[in-house]
Structure formats: C-alpha cells, structure tokens
Amino acid sequence: MSHTFIELYTATSAWTTLSPEQRAAFFARIGAGMQQFDPARIAPLAMGRIATEVPHGSGEQFYAVWHCASRDEADALAAGIAATGWHAYFTTTHAIGAVDSMVQHLADLAAL
C-alpha cells in the first residue's frame, strides 16, 4: 500500500553558521544520498516554504511531501535523510501514513 511521507523543518543555528561552500557540500551529499532511491518507488510530490499567517498554521519554515510505494520505502527514506546528517542542521517533524480514500479517512475518524 502506498504511503505519503511529510516533513516539516526549520533551519537550526548550526545551519546558519555554515559558509556557502559548506552548504554546497552538504547539498551535494544530499543529492548523492538520494541516488540510492528508485524514483518509481519514492518520488517528491511538492516542497517549499511554508506560508505564514495561516489559521492553525505550522511554525516550521519549510515542507516536503513524498510519495512512497510502501511503508518500508517511507522508512527507508526517513533513514536515508537521517544518514545525510540532515537533523544536525534542521529540526524536523515527520508524518508517515497510508494513502486512504476520503471515505476510509472519515470512517477512521468516526471510529475514534
């Protein structure tokens, strides 16, 4: 069953102190790390800056949304992100869940 992997993240002070060269080297490591994933099984859907002044909005700065073919793929992506050293530079919140229909989602909520 396919899963959605959502990240919300904000730069840490460790990130803000890196030089442009150090940031470029870090992003090169991110790019190299992403090569291990099959794009047919793990694919970015959207990423960007989180809008401010949104009712019930997040305090995080950025988001990324990924489509993963399975929970195992989502877990592998989370582990791959961690292996790059990402969490040293960005505080991150992850949400992973199976892709359900609206009917199933509402049934799950009603069952609470």
C-alpha positions in Angstrom: 0.0 0.0 0.0 1.4 3.4 -0.9 2.3 5.9 1.8 2.8 9.6 2.0 5.8 11.0 3.8 5.6 14.6 5.0 8.4 16.6 6.5 8.2 20.0 8.2 11.5 21.5 9.0 13.3 24.7 10.2 17.0 25.6 10.0 19.0 25.4 13.2 21.7 27.8 14.3 24.2 25.2 13.1 22.9 25.7 9.6 23.1 29.5 9.7 26.7 29.4 10.7 27.8 27.3 7.7 29.7 29.0 4.9 28.2 28.9 1.4 30.9 26.3 0.5 29.9 24.1 3.4 26.2 24.4 2.5 27.0 23.5 -1.1 29.0 20.4 0.0 26.1 19.4 2.3 23.6 19.7 -0.6 25.9 17.6 -2.8 25.8 14.9 -0.1 22.0 15.1 -0.1 21.9 14.7 -3.9 24.3 11.7 -3.7 22.2 10.1 -1.0 19.0 10.5 -2.9 20.5 8.4 -5.8 20.0 5.2 -3.8 16.3 5.5 -4.1 14.3 4.2 -7.1 12.3 7.2 -8.4 9.4 4.8 -9.3 9.2 3.9 -5.6 10.0 7.2 -3.8 9.1 10.4 -5.6 8.9 14.0 -4.3 5.4 15.5 -4.8 6.0 19.0 -3.5 8.4 21.0 -1.4 8.8 24.7 -0.5 8.5 27.4 2.1 5.5 27.2 4.5 3.2 30.2 4.2 3.0 32.4 7.3 -0.2 34.0 8.8 -2.3 30.9 8.1 -5.0 29.9 10.5 -3.8 26.9 12.5 -0.5 27.0 10.6 2.8 25.4 11.4 5.6 27.3 13.0 8.1 25.4 10.7 9.8 27.2 7.8 9.7 24.5 5.0 7.9 21.4 3.9 8.4 18.4 1.7 5.9 15.8 0.6 6.9 12.5 -0.9 5.0 9.6 -2.4 6.4 6.2 -1.3 5.3 2.8 -2.8 5.1 1.3 0.7 5.7 1.9 4.4 9.1 0.2 4.0 10.1 2.7 1.3 8.9 5.6 3.6 11.0 4.2 6.5 14.0 3.9 4.1 13.6 7.5 3.0 13.5 8.7 6.7 16.6 6.6 7.4 18.4 7.9 4.3 17.6 11.5 5.3 19.0 10.9 8.8 22.1 9.3 7.3 23.0 12.5 5.4 23.3 14.5 8.7 20.1 16.4 7.9 19.0 16.6 11.5 22.1 18.4 12.6 21.1 21.3 10.5 17.2 21.2 10.5 14.7 20.5 13.2 12.3 18.1 11.6 8.9 16.7 12.1 7.9 13.6 10.1 4.4 12.3 9.4 4.0 9.0 7.5 0.7 7.4 6.6 -1.0 5.1 4.2 -2.8 6.8 1.4 -6.5 6.3 2.1 -9.7 7.4 0.4 -11.8 10.2 1.9 -14.4 7.6 2.8 -11.9 5.5 4.7 -10.4 8.5 6.4 -13.8 9.7 7.6 -14.6 6.2 8.8 -11.3 6.1 10.8 -12.2 9.5 12.4 -15.7 8.4 13.2 -14.4 5.2 14.9 -12.4 7.2 17.4 
